[in-house]
Amino acid sequence: MRSDMGYFKTIRALTVLLVLVLYPAMVYAQSVVPFAYTPMPVNYFNIVADASHPAIDRNIAEMEGMRPYAAVQRGLEALEQSKALSYRQGIACASLMLGTNYNKLNKSNEAINCFETGLKYAGSLTNRELVGRLLNGMGGSYFYQNNYATALYYFYSAASEIEAGRLRTPEYQAAVYNNLGMIWNQFSNGPKAEFYLRKAKEICLVHNEFKLLARNYCNYGNYYLNIKNDTTNAQLSFLSALKIARDINEVYTSRLARANLANIALEQKKPEEAKRYLDELLAVADSLPLRMNVIVHCAYGSALILQHREDEALPYMLDALQKAGKLKGNEFVGTIYQALARIYMARNDAPKTHAYMLQVIEAYRQSFSKENRDKALELDSKYQTVVKDKQIATQQLEISRQQLNIQTSRFWIGAGVGGMLLFSALWMVSYRNFRHRRHIQENLFTAMQKEQQITQMQSRINGEEHVRQQIGNALHDGVASQLLNLKLRLQTMQAGHLVNGDGDEYAEILEQINETAQEVRSMAHQLTPDILLNEGLVTALDFYCRKVQTSTLIRVDFQAPGQIPRFPADFELLLYRMAQELIQNVVKHAHASEILVQLSCNEKILALTVEDNGIGLQEGKWREGAGLSSIRMRMKIYNGHMDIMNNDGTAIYLEFDTETLENKRSHAG
């Protein structure tokens, strides 16, 4: 019995001693819960998909909107499919999303394995963006294990990807710098924490990354509390984070800000205000990540302790302790042990109070060791050295580039001067050659003009000779024979050979004289028809076609649809003669039974068509004839166009631009 009493006295004495030594810390810690830190996750956003594997890319992209368990199942399927197809980008992206969701399920070891797999395949991709995201995710996994030094190593590795220009997306740049600021907050290194948080904030503001800006305000709140002991600015930062998160419906950051605002209320000894922030979180506690679940239960228990409701606080603290045991590290354990010691002290349970106080001492001894701090500073020193080396290398490269530009400028100036001299020499030679060629071309053009004039003159002479021949034949065969017949008759009458019927003889002579006069008038009409001058081209061609039909028994159909205006007299006579020539060629050579002559004027185009149903034209002989050659030459004078179609007969199409005719008339006037 005495030994038992001695044991209890010893325990009581040790408890009193521990309370006296640690009372100031307990008074402070009984209402303070570690503030909530969470690394910025890395997601699949903005990775360019491979068009050859759309189904896998779609499965990976859809993981972002899923709950963690469903996302893990989808990610495992996508990972297996990608491995079966040796689709390297699919493996890296699926590993990234799997690691992110394993972290949400507090399975940091599985997350680390996924990120390592992703890095193995992402390093060989052309797009290096995934490497930086995987490194950031790896840092988050080690942070969840409270292995801050290793987490810092991977966050700095991701920052190196930014400095190298391989991690370019603003969202992920801000996430990496946010995480670096968060780590240095944990190590209570204010200048470094503020430096990286400021860099993250600048990126968020420039690129309107509001989700990351809300998380940045949360980290700034922790910075003001841990480093500056500025509760006012800390509270303002958390309230800003809460407002932005509500506006953009960012649930997780909203809950994070609420948890931190509850902790500030506990620091200010305002348990009711803290419970108002925590009530909403307790309602969804089962869906919260394990770290936040622990923080919420611990904070709620602390609020009850402040209200001296230790018995009600005990279940919350025991629940927090049980769940904290699933987390690696001692970040929350020290606070929970302090609260449990406080509860059992209120119950006058000295052994348990003593036991939990010993646990408090051990927890704080293990957390934030000097070794971790030194390792973190060493990593930062290496990173800053790399950054400075890069800046020096960039400056040296810029100096080399400027020197090269100067040398290049000198070279191009020399080359430009030499080029100008060479160009001048070449230009002089080229100019002389140009003048020589131009002189030759002018001589050739003059010779061609003379040849064309000779050809035109020859054609005109041939045409006139042809007309003379026609007139000579007509005079010889018609008028001359008629006059010779009259001469013989008159000689007979002079010799006295008249018979009693001399009256009839006179009548016949008069009739023959009348026929001769008509033939002379007909010849005159062929040379310059009066009807063409008086009535115009349409009436003259219509009359001529009816005359040909009467004299040859060939059906000649003349058509002139629409309104045909009058043209210069020389052109109308020219076109009339060409129509005559074409019709006479059909009569002489085509053995046709029908001729269609069509004259039309439409949209500044005057067209004449002569078409027959004869045997077709013998092209070689036709081109050798003087008639067609004469027509071609006349067409050139008026810039006309002629087509010959030989199919079930012959069709010849003549076309003139009426504007050209008007110009010729104006120039002639």
SELODREN-271722 format. One record per residue (C-alpha): residue number from 0; x, y, z; residue in one letter. Coordinates in Angstrom, 3 decimals. Example, Ala and Ser with C-alpha at 12.3 -4.5 7.8 and 13.67 -1.06 7.14 Angstrom:
residues 2
i	east	north	up	aa
0	12.300	-4.500	7.800	a
1	13.670	-1.060	7.140	s
This chain:
residues 669
i	east	north	up	aa
0	0.000	0.000	0.000	m
1	2.833	2.375	0.888	r
2	4.621	1.520	-2.333	s
3	1.483	2.405	-4.301	d
4	1.171	5.684	-2.455	m
5	4.807	6.439	-3.181	g
6	4.291	5.722	-6.861	y
7	1.341	8.092	-7.103	f
8	3.252	10.810	-5.205	k
9	6.123	10.499	-7.643	t
10	3.790	10.743	-10.619	i
11	2.051	13.767	-9.083	r
12	5.327	15.500	-8.460	a
13	6.553	14.931	-12.008	l
14	3.241	16.138	-13.378	t
15	3.391	19.323	-11.321	v
16	6.957	19.885	-12.518	l
17	6.022	19.375	-16.164	l
18	3.040	21.670	-15.791	v
19	5.167	24.402	-14.243	l
20	7.804	24.097	-16.953	v
21	5.467	23.752	-19.926	l
22	2.474	25.738	-18.697	y
23	3.108	28.809	-20.872	p
24	3.322	26.616	-23.989	a
25	0.207	24.691	-22.956	m
26	-1.794	27.845	-22.400	v
27	-0.889	28.973	-25.884	y
28	-1.261	25.579	-27.535	a
29	-4.517	24.521	-25.926	q
30	-6.436	26.696	-28.391	s
31	-4.068	26.694	-31.380	v
32	-4.230	24.094	-34.149	v
33	-1.536	23.889	-36.864	p
34	-2.612	26.025	-39.777	f
35	-3.636	24.221	-42.936	a
36	-1.061	23.938	-45.680	y
37	-1.716	22.047	-48.909	t
38	0.588	21.844	-51.938	p
39	-0.805	23.012	-55.235	m
40	-1.718	19.910	-57.277	p
41	-0.738	19.331	-60.890	v
42	-3.427	18.268	-63.309	n
43	-3.768	17.213	-66.925	y
44	-4.865	20.616	-68.253	f
45	-3.429	22.010	-71.518	n
46	-1.412	18.939	-72.534	i
47	-1.706	18.572	-76.318	v
48	-3.393	15.256	-77.078	a
49	-2.083	12.736	-79.584	d
50	-4.630	12.381	-82.394	a
51	-3.767	8.673	-82.777	s
52	-5.058	7.790	-79.277	h
53	-8.185	9.933	-78.698	p
54	-9.951	7.391	-76.446	a
55	-7.058	7.223	-73.967	i
56	-6.629	11.002	-73.928	d
57	-10.359	11.437	-73.320	r
58	-10.305	8.983	-70.393	n
59	-7.372	10.819	-68.787	i
60	-8.966	14.243	-69.276	a
61	-12.255	13.068	-67.719	e
62	-10.428	12.059	-64.505	m
63	-10.237	15.727	-63.479	e
64	-13.962	15.947	-62.723	g
65	-14.244	12.598	-60.915	m
66	-14.106	11.654	-57.265	r
67	-10.712	10.275	-56.248	p
68	-11.693	6.589	-56.099	y
69	-13.431	6.655	-59.506	a
70	-10.574	8.706	-60.973	a
71	-8.035	6.123	-59.759	v
72	-9.948	3.296	-61.452	q
73	-10.174	5.260	-64.705	r
74	-6.494	6.177	-64.458	g
75	-5.407	2.568	-63.954	l
76	-7.345	1.550	-67.071	e
77	-5.785	4.375	-69.104	a
78	-2.327	3.445	-67.794	l
79	-2.700	-0.200	-68.821	e
80	-4.027	0.763	-72.260	q
81	-1.160	3.202	-72.775	s
82	1.436	0.603	-71.748	k
83	-0.118	-1.993	-74.096	a
84	0.146	0.481	-76.993	l
85	3.564	1.864	-75.879	s
86	1.907	5.292	-75.814	y
87	4.500	7.243	-73.812	r
88	2.539	10.470	-73.397	q
89	-0.506	8.470	-72.254	g
90	1.617	6.680	-69.622	i
91	3.046	9.986	-68.337	a
92	-0.342	11.748	-68.225	c
93	-2.146	8.813	-66.604	a
94	0.633	8.550	-64.001	s
95	0.310	12.270	-63.266	l
96	-3.440	12.046	-62.717	m
97	-3.150	8.838	-60.693	l
98	-0.528	10.382	-58.399	g
99	-2.684	13.487	-57.885	t
100	-5.719	11.388	-56.880	n
101	-3.663	9.030	-54.678	y
102	-2.533	12.117	-52.750	n
103	-6.195	13.074	-52.273	k
104	-6.769	9.577	-50.830	l
105	-3.763	10.009	-48.482	n
106	-1.856	7.267	-50.306	k
107	1.359	9.180	-50.742	s
108	3.535	6.089	-51.350	n
109	1.338	5.010	-54.263	e
110	1.391	8.608	-55.514	a
111	5.204	8.680	-55.425	i
112	5.374	5.433	-57.427	n
113	3.029	6.913	-60.050	c
114	5.012	10.143	-60.333	f
115	8.269	8.167	-60.691	e
116	6.694	6.124	-63.526	t
117	5.508	9.325	-65.205	g
118	8.959	10.923	-64.980	l
119	10.524	7.830	-66.522	k
120	8.417	8.265	-69.674	y
121	7.961	12.049	-69.741	a
122	11.688	12.713	-69.990	g
123	11.787	11.330	-73.551	s
124	8.801	13.351	-74.831	l
125	9.214	16.319	-77.135	t
126	6.856	18.332	-74.944	n
127	8.718	18.690	-71.616	r
128	5.776	20.369	-69.878	e
129	4.797	17.115	-68.172	l
130	8.175	16.793	-66.429	v
131	7.691	19.971	-64.406	g
132	4.157	18.962	-63.423	r
133	5.270	15.519	-62.306	l
134	8.109	17.012	-60.236	l
135	5.643	19.369	-58.567	n
136	3.325	16.445	-57.793	g
137	6.226	14.461	-56.343	m
138	7.063	17.371	-54.041	g
139	3.451	17.444	-52.860	g
140	3.571	13.719	-52.010	s
141	6.642	14.153	-49.816	y
142	5.049	17.204	-48.212	f
143	2.075	15.046	-47.175	y
144	4.618	12.726	-45.521	q
145	6.084	15.745	-43.663	n
146	9.361	15.094	-45.455	n
147	9.845	18.783	-46.158	y
148	13.471	18.612	-47.255	a
149	12.723	16.065	-49.999	t
150	9.579	17.975	-50.951	a
151	11.670	21.105	-51.298	l
152	14.126	19.250	-53.571	y
153	11.342	18.343	-56.020	y
154	9.735	21.786	-55.890	f
155	13.108	23.306	-56.735	y
156	13.509	20.770	-59.562	s
157	10.154	21.930	-60.943	a
158	11.325	25.557	-60.576	a
159	14.424	24.663	-62.614	s
160	12.088	23.478	-65.408	e
161	10.492	26.943	-65.296	i
162	13.866	28.685	-65.452	e
163	14.879	26.471	-68.405	a
164	11.723	27.504	-70.295	g
165	10.257	23.994	-70.349	r
166	7.384	24.559	-67.892	l
167	5.641	27.463	-69.588	r
168	2.003	27.313	-68.493	t
169	1.338	30.185	-66.034	p
170	-0.979	28.045	-63.903	e
171	1.771	25.567	-63.102	y
172	4.470	28.189	-62.681	q
173	2.323	29.852	-60.029	a
174	1.662	26.444	-58.391	a
175	5.388	25.687	-58.077	v
176	6.229	29.091	-56.575	y
177	3.242	28.830	-54.218	n
178	4.543	25.492	-52.986	n
179	8.044	26.888	-52.455	l
180	6.606	29.756	-50.416	g
181	4.539	27.259	-48.412	m
182	7.616	25.126	-47.596	i
183	9.647	28.130	-46.425	w
184	6.695	29.157	-44.276	n
185	6.996	25.768	-42.599	q
186	10.713	26.388	-42.045	f
187	9.911	29.891	-40.663	s
188	12.182	31.536	-43.232	n
189	10.294	34.763	-43.911	g
190	12.394	36.346	-46.720	p
191	12.372	33.211	-48.863	k
192	8.691	32.510	-48.185	a
193	7.721	36.069	-49.119	e
194	9.959	36.005	-52.239	f
195	8.304	32.938	-53.764	y
196	4.778	33.871	-52.696	l
197	5.222	37.266	-54.364	r
198	6.400	35.603	-57.599	k
199	3.353	33.316	-57.556	a
200	1.004	36.244	-56.913	k
201	2.449	38.281	-59.811	e
202	1.869	35.388	-62.214	i
203	-1.714	34.915	-60.956	c
204	-2.572	38.605	-61.365	l
205	-1.043	38.900	-64.845	v
206	-2.738	35.766	-66.186	h
207	-6.010	35.903	-64.181	n
208	-5.317	32.589	-62.451	e
209	-7.955	33.106	-59.725	f
210	-7.908	29.546	-58.387	k
211	-4.211	29.807	-57.658	l
212	-4.628	33.377	-56.412	l
213	-7.051	32.123	-53.737	a
214	-4.522	29.479	-52.666	r
215	-1.811	32.137	-52.704	n
216	-3.825	34.261	-50.259	y
217	-4.083	31.218	-47.958	c
218	-0.307	30.849	-47.991	n
219	0.093	34.583	-47.380	y
220	-2.185	34.240	-44.356	g
221	0.097	31.558	-42.917	n
222	3.101	33.761	-43.720	y
223	1.645	36.664	-41.718	y
224	0.869	34.370	-38.790	l
225	4.033	32.272	-38.625	n
226	6.598	34.855	-39.683	i
227	5.134	38.289	-38.947	k
228	2.813	37.471	-36.024	n
229	0.351	39.769	-37.797	d
230	-3.089	38.352	-37.062	t
231	-4.925	41.228	-38.751	t
232	-3.277	40.829	-42.174	n
233	-3.463	37.058	-41.835	a
234	-7.222	37.232	-41.290	q
235	-7.627	39.631	-44.240	l
236	-5.639	37.239	-46.459	s
237	-7.790	34.229	-45.487	f
238	-10.986	36.253	-46.007	l
239	-9.755	37.273	-49.482	s
240	-9.018	33.633	-50.269	a
241	-12.505	32.650	-49.067	l
242	-14.216	35.317	-51.197	k
243	-12.318	34.408	-54.385	i
244	-12.913	30.684	-53.793	a
245	-16.653	31.299	-53.368	r
246	-16.816	33.460	-56.493	d
247	-15.183	30.808	-58.686	i
248	-16.782	27.871	-56.821	n
249	-13.422	26.456	-55.722	e
250	-14.637	24.195	-52.889	v
251	-11.315	22.910	-51.530	y
252	-9.693	26.338	-51.166	t
253	-12.887	27.647	-49.558	s
254	-12.675	24.897	-46.930	r
255	-8.966	25.533	-46.442	l
256	-9.612	29.230	-45.782	a
257	-12.426	28.370	-43.318	r
258	-10.131	26.028	-41.367	a
259	-7.475	28.728	-41.110	n
260	-9.991	31.402	-40.096	l
261	-11.226	29.045	-37.356	a
262	-7.667	28.702	-36.053	n
263	-7.297	32.496	-35.916	i
264	-10.521	32.702	-33.937	a
265	-9.106	30.092	-31.522	l
266	-5.939	32.164	-31.163	e
267	-8.105	35.168	-30.319	q
268	-10.012	33.081	-27.732	k
269	-13.246	33.273	-29.776	k
270	-14.516	29.685	-29.690	p
271	-18.023	30.522	-30.936	e
272	-16.638	32.236	-34.051	e
273	-14.301	29.295	-34.627	a
274	-17.186	26.829	-34.355	k
275	-19.175	28.821	-36.948	r
276	-16.381	28.290	-39.449	y
277	-15.986	24.633	-38.429	l
278	-19.666	23.601	-38.435	d
279	-19.816	23.537	-42.225	e
280	-16.590	21.514	-42.398	l
281	-17.744	18.988	-39.782	l
282	-20.866	18.342	-41.861	a
283	-18.678	17.104	-44.726	v
284	-15.809	15.736	-42.632	a
285	-15.933	12.266	-44.199	d
286	-15.350	13.721	-47.675	s
287	-12.418	15.885	-46.578	l
288	-8.815	14.857	-47.193	p
289	-7.369	13.156	-44.146	l
290	-5.077	16.079	-43.199	r
291	-7.944	18.573	-43.200	m
292	-10.173	16.083	-41.377	n
293	-7.596	15.935	-38.574	v
294	-7.301	19.740	-38.490	i
295	-11.097	20.205	-38.287	v
296	-11.574	17.700	-35.448	h
297	-8.590	19.073	-33.539	c
298	-9.798	22.666	-33.944	a
299	-13.348	21.805	-32.887	y
300	-12.056	20.008	-29.829	g
301	-9.863	23.021	-28.992	s
302	-12.907	25.310	-29.258	a
303	-14.759	23.107	-26.760	l
304	-11.755	23.186	-24.409	i
305	-11.807	26.988	-24.494	l
306	-15.439	26.758	-23.408	q
307	-14.345	24.440	-20.551	h
308	-16.259	21.559	-22.083	r
309	-13.368	19.116	-21.875	e
310	-15.551	16.003	-21.722	d
311	-17.235	16.967	-25.006	e
312	-13.845	17.783	-26.541	a
313	-12.331	14.373	-25.712	l
314	-14.040	12.361	-28.557	p
315	-12.944	14.959	-31.125	y
316	-9.347	14.858	-29.918	m
317	-9.228	11.067	-29.788	l
318	-10.690	10.919	-33.315	d
319	-8.081	13.423	-34.490	a
320	-5.307	11.396	-32.812	l
321	-6.502	8.156	-34.404	q
322	-6.604	9.700	-37.885	k
323	-3.326	11.562	-37.404	a
324	-1.706	8.175	-36.799	g
325	-2.391	7.369	-40.474	k
326	-0.387	10.413	-41.498	l
327	3.363	10.349	-41.546	k
328	5.190	12.854	-39.376	g
329	4.331	14.691	-36.168	n
330	2.877	17.943	-37.470	e
331	-0.472	17.509	-35.692	f
332	0.429	15.017	-32.967	v
333	2.088	17.532	-30.628	g
334	-0.971	19.797	-30.638	t
335	-3.327	16.874	-30.076	i
336	-1.211	15.543	-27.181	y
337	-1.212	19.003	-25.582	q
338	-5.018	19.166	-25.824	a
339	-5.381	15.642	-24.367	l
340	-3.045	16.550	-21.483	a
341	-5.207	19.593	-20.834	r
342	-8.368	17.471	-20.829	i
343	-6.956	14.888	-18.418	y
344	-5.534	17.635	-16.223	m
345	-9.074	19.007	-15.916	a
346	-10.167	15.487	-14.904	r
347	-7.381	15.326	-12.313	n
348	-5.976	12.244	-14.057	d
349	-2.275	12.743	-13.250	a
350	-0.846	9.577	-14.920	p
351	-2.473	10.279	-18.288	k
352	-1.594	13.960	-18.043	t
353	2.016	13.011	-17.421	h
354	2.056	10.477	-20.243	a
355	0.659	12.939	-22.805	y
356	3.051	15.669	-21.731	m
357	5.963	13.342	-22.376	l
358	4.479	12.685	-25.825	q
359	4.311	16.455	-26.399	v
360	8.016	16.821	-25.612	i
361	8.947	13.969	-27.961	e
362	6.732	15.284	-30.772	a
363	8.262	18.762	-30.672	y
364	11.737	17.313	-30.414	r
365	11.280	15.398	-33.662	q
366	9.539	18.119	-35.647	s
367	11.526	20.651	-37.654	f
368	14.924	19.257	-36.800	s
369	18.033	21.313	-37.458	k
370	19.099	18.674	-39.987	e
371	15.999	19.329	-42.090	n
372	16.478	23.084	-41.902	r
373	20.115	22.823	-42.950	d
374	19.220	20.503	-45.801	k
375	16.536	22.923	-46.988	a
376	18.962	25.838	-46.929	l
377	21.521	23.774	-48.836	e
378	18.930	23.006	-51.538	l
379	17.991	26.672	-51.790	d
380	21.664	27.632	-52.075	s
381	22.174	25.133	-54.899	k
382	19.066	26.387	-56.705	y
383	20.111	30.030	-56.369	q
384	23.592	29.100	-57.634	t
385	22.056	27.419	-60.670	v
386	19.880	30.465	-61.306	v
387	22.847	32.830	-61.021	k
388	24.987	30.585	-63.241	d
389	22.204	30.655	-65.767	k
390	22.012	34.440	-65.559	q
391	25.787	34.695	-66.033	i
392	25.630	32.250	-68.938	a
393	22.769	34.262	-70.429	t
394	24.761	37.477	-70.097	q
395	27.816	35.867	-71.669	q
396	25.644	34.501	-74.437	l
397	24.194	37.956	-74.975	e
398	27.705	39.473	-75.134	i
399	28.770	36.773	-77.609	s
400	25.625	37.411	-79.614	r
401	26.333	41.142	-79.710	q
402	29.927	40.528	-80.798	q
403	28.687	38.137	-83.439	l
404	26.147	40.739	-84.544	n
405	28.940	43.328	-84.857	i
406	31.065	40.921	-86.889	q
407	28.060	39.990	-88.959	t
408	27.232	43.660	-89.497	s
409	30.786	44.357	-90.666	r
410	30.669	41.377	-92.967	f
411	27.359	42.442	-94.459	w
412	28.536	46.044	-94.851	i
413	31.595	44.810	-96.772	g
414	29.459	42.357	-98.682	a
415	26.952	45.124	-99.371	g
416	29.599	47.477	-100.771	v
417	31.075	44.688	-102.899	g
418	27.609	43.679	-103.945	g
419	26.761	47.242	-104.952	m
420	29.898	47.468	-107.069	l
421	29.201	44.105	-108.657	l
422	25.570	45.049	-109.139	f
423	26.601	48.316	-110.809	s
424	28.906	46.445	-113.198	a
425	26.257	43.863	-113.955	l
426	23.669	46.604	-114.400	w
427	25.861	48.394	-116.932	m
428	26.443	45.158	-118.871	v
429	22.772	44.277	-118.643	s
430	21.769	47.764	-119.769	y
431	24.038	47.543	-122.814	r
432	22.649	44.121	-123.641	n
433	19.131	45.436	-123.114	f
434	19.712	48.318	-125.497	r
435	21.240	45.966	-128.060	h
436	18.324	43.530	-127.777	r
437	15.873	46.394	-127.929	r
438	17.544	47.685	-131.102	h
439	17.334	44.213	-132.657	i
440	13.683	43.894	-131.606	q
441	12.859	47.300	-133.053	e
442	14.504	46.286	-136.351	n
443	12.596	43.011	-136.328	l
444	9.349	44.823	-135.532	f
445	9.991	47.320	-138.353	t
446	10.734	44.454	-140.742	a
447	7.553	42.653	-139.651	m
448	5.538	45.841	-140.146	q
449	6.972	46.267	-143.629	k
450	6.302	42.611	-144.411	e
451	2.737	42.981	-143.121	q
452	2.238	46.099	-145.202	q
453	3.568	44.251	-148.260	i
454	1.244	41.321	-147.514	t
455	-1.714	43.664	-147.077	q
456	-0.818	45.462	-150.306	m
457	-0.473	42.155	-152.113	q
458	-3.830	41.000	-150.771	s
459	-5.434	44.275	-151.810	r
460	-3.904	43.958	-155.274	i
461	-5.080	40.341	-155.515	n
462	-8.559	41.378	-154.363	g
463	-8.732	44.213	-156.868	e
464	-7.403	41.925	-159.594	e
465	-10.065	39.387	-158.654	h
466	-12.742	42.103	-158.895	v
467	-11.357	43.235	-162.253	r
468	-11.417	39.633	-163.447	q
469	-15.035	39.261	-162.330	q
470	-15.965	42.524	-164.064	i
471	-14.043	41.439	-167.189	g
472	-15.751	38.053	-167.257	n
473	-19.150	39.699	-166.741	a
474	-18.496	42.204	-169.517	l
475	-17.100	39.518	-171.835	h
476	-19.773	36.931	-171.213	d
477	-22.727	39.251	-170.786	g
478	-22.558	42.793	-172.081	v
479	-20.033	42.111	-174.909	a
480	-22.000	39.171	-176.331	s
481	-25.237	41.138	-176.163	q
482	-23.678	44.089	-177.941	l
483	-22.132	41.774	-180.595	l
484	-25.517	40.196	-181.249	n
485	-27.085	43.656	-181.616	l
486	-24.314	44.648	-184.041	k
487	-24.998	41.608	-186.270	l
488	-28.720	42.262	-186.304	r
489	-28.241	45.912	-187.197	l
490	-25.823	44.930	-189.998	q
491	-28.418	42.541	-191.358	t
492	-31.033	45.290	-191.300	m
493	-28.614	47.617	-193.086	q
494	-28.027	45.071	-195.893	a
495	-31.701	45.015	-196.651	g
496	-32.469	41.577	-195.457	h
497	-35.498	42.678	-193.578	l
498	-38.603	40.667	-194.065	v
499	-42.201	41.529	-193.581	n
500	-41.942	40.928	-189.891	g
501	-39.483	43.754	-189.307	d
502	-41.728	45.068	-186.531	g
503	-41.092	41.930	-184.510	d
504	-37.392	42.209	-185.233	e
505	-37.339	45.719	-183.780	y
506	-39.186	44.491	-180.703	a
507	-36.618	41.765	-180.132	e
508	-33.767	44.266	-180.548	i
509	-35.379	46.582	-178.009	l
510	-35.868	43.680	-175.605	e
511	-32.194	42.669	-175.991	q
512	-31.086	46.283	-175.368	i
513	-33.271	46.327	-172.244	n
514	-31.683	43.072	-170.992	e
515	-28.208	44.482	-171.618	t
516	-29.081	47.599	-169.606	a
517	-30.396	45.464	-166.759	q
518	-27.205	43.404	-166.766	e
519	-25.113	46.578	-166.650	v
520	-27.228	47.797	-163.709	r
521	-26.752	44.432	-162.009	s
522	-23.001	44.666	-162.416	m
523	-23.080	48.195	-161.056	a
524	-25.128	46.937	-158.149	h
525	-22.505	44.275	-157.444	q
526	-19.782	46.897	-157.421	l
527	-21.592	49.396	-155.189	t
528	-25.179	48.339	-154.393	p
529	-27.499	51.317	-153.889	d
530	-29.693	49.407	-151.455	i
531	-26.718	49.025	-149.074	l
532	-26.031	52.749	-149.082	l
533	-29.682	53.725	-148.722	n
534	-31.302	50.972	-146.646	e
535	-28.386	49.536	-144.659	g
536	-26.644	46.200	-144.174	l
537	-29.628	44.141	-142.991	v
538	-31.847	45.058	-146.004	t
539	-28.957	44.601	-148.460	a
540	-28.044	41.125	-147.159	l
541	-31.704	40.072	-147.084	d
542	-32.161	41.191	-150.715	f
543	-28.957	39.457	-151.784	y
544	-29.912	36.177	-150.109	c
545	-33.341	36.181	-151.832	r
546	-31.660	36.901	-155.145	k
547	-29.204	33.971	-154.679	v
548	-32.089	31.666	-153.760	q
549	-33.993	32.721	-156.931	t
550	-31.040	32.265	-159.266	s
551	-29.589	29.012	-157.808	t
552	-32.618	27.157	-156.428	l
553	-30.654	26.787	-153.118	i
554	-32.717	27.654	-150.055	r
555	-31.048	30.679	-148.433	v
556	-32.422	31.671	-144.994	d
557	-31.376	35.096	-143.686	f
558	-31.890	35.949	-140.001	q
559	-31.162	39.214	-138.190	a
560	-32.664	38.989	-134.655	p
561	-32.796	42.058	-132.486	g
562	-31.828	45.598	-133.406	q
563	-28.818	45.961	-135.734	i
564	-27.406	49.514	-135.649	p
565	-25.817	51.265	-138.617	r
566	-22.035	51.216	-138.934	f
567	-19.524	53.196	-141.008	p
568	-20.242	52.823	-144.747	a
569	-16.822	51.325	-145.536	d
570	-17.252	48.668	-142.845	f
571	-20.801	47.788	-143.990	e
572	-19.554	47.440	-147.577	l
573	-16.626	45.308	-146.322	l
574	-18.933	42.994	-144.348	l
575	-21.367	42.814	-147.276	y
576	-18.532	41.764	-149.627	r
577	-17.306	39.118	-147.140	m
578	-20.855	37.715	-146.886	a
579	-21.074	37.644	-150.699	q
580	-17.710	35.856	-150.921	e
581	-18.729	33.223	-148.348	l
582	-22.140	32.616	-149.961	i
583	-20.599	32.349	-153.464	q
584	-18.031	29.840	-152.134	n
585	-20.906	27.697	-150.807	v
586	-22.742	27.945	-154.146	v
587	-19.622	27.000	-156.116	k
588	-18.029	24.322	-153.942	h
589	-20.268	22.966	-151.158	a
590	-23.014	21.182	-153.190	h
591	-25.385	22.365	-150.491	a
592	-29.180	22.544	-150.571	s
593	-29.541	24.991	-147.659	e
594	-27.635	28.064	-146.508	i
595	-28.223	29.887	-143.221	l
596	-26.965	33.485	-142.978	v
597	-27.302	35.095	-139.543	q
598	-26.384	38.644	-138.504	l
599	-26.547	39.584	-134.776	s
600	-25.375	42.347	-132.469	c
601	-25.373	41.677	-128.708	n
602	-23.358	43.147	-125.809	e
603	-20.943	45.103	-128.045	k
604	-20.289	42.072	-130.292	i
605	-21.296	42.059	-133.979	l
606	-21.371	38.539	-135.481	a
607	-21.954	37.132	-138.976	l
608	-22.453	33.389	-139.494	t
609	-22.674	31.571	-142.850	v
610	-23.580	27.898	-142.429	e
611	-24.413	25.210	-145.031	d
612	-25.307	21.507	-145.127	n
613	-22.921	20.660	-147.951	g
614	-20.055	18.202	-148.274	i
615	-17.798	20.089	-145.896	g
616	-14.812	22.130	-146.753	l
617	-11.495	20.726	-147.972	q
618	-9.425	22.675	-145.527	e
619	-6.132	22.622	-147.351	g
620	-7.550	23.883	-150.645	k
621	-9.819	26.385	-148.906	w
622	-6.906	28.090	-147.209	r
623	-5.027	28.365	-150.476	e
624	-7.925	30.279	-152.087	g
625	-7.675	34.012	-152.596	a
626	-11.199	34.595	-151.233	g
627	-10.569	33.273	-147.727	l
628	-7.126	34.908	-147.575	s
629	-8.711	38.223	-148.475	s
630	-11.314	37.770	-145.748	i
631	-8.632	36.967	-143.151	r
632	-6.683	40.079	-144.093	m
633	-9.770	42.304	-143.843	r
634	-10.592	40.790	-140.450	m
635	-7.139	41.779	-139.134	k
636	-7.663	45.362	-140.257	i
637	-10.741	45.592	-137.986	y
638	-9.304	43.365	-135.184	n
639	-11.955	40.772	-135.971	g
640	-11.993	37.071	-135.150	h
641	-12.871	34.180	-137.471	m
642	-13.729	30.549	-136.648	d
643	-14.265	27.714	-139.181	i
644	-16.213	24.618	-138.100	m
645	-16.386	21.612	-140.407	n
646	-19.013	19.115	-139.177	n
647	-21.930	17.916	-141.349	d
648	-21.333	20.886	-143.579	g
649	-19.406	24.074	-142.934	t
650	-20.024	26.993	-140.602	a
651	-17.909	30.163	-140.747	i
652	-18.235	32.621	-137.885	y
653	-17.011	36.247	-138.074	l
654	-16.929	38.416	-134.942	e
655	-16.186	42.135	-134.419	f
656	-15.925	44.400	-131.373	d
657	-18.286	47.328	-131.955	t
658	-16.193	49.568	-129.663	e
659	-13.245	49.058	-132.020	t
660	-15.467	50.047	-134.936	l
661	-16.596	53.188	-133.097	e
662	-12.958	54.102	-132.336	n
663	-12.033	53.697	-135.982	k
664	-14.952	55.905	-136.952	r
665	-13.981	58.588	-134.397	s
666	-10.345	58.528	-135.557	h
667	-11.471	58.704	-139.180	a
668	-13.747	61.640	-138.373	g
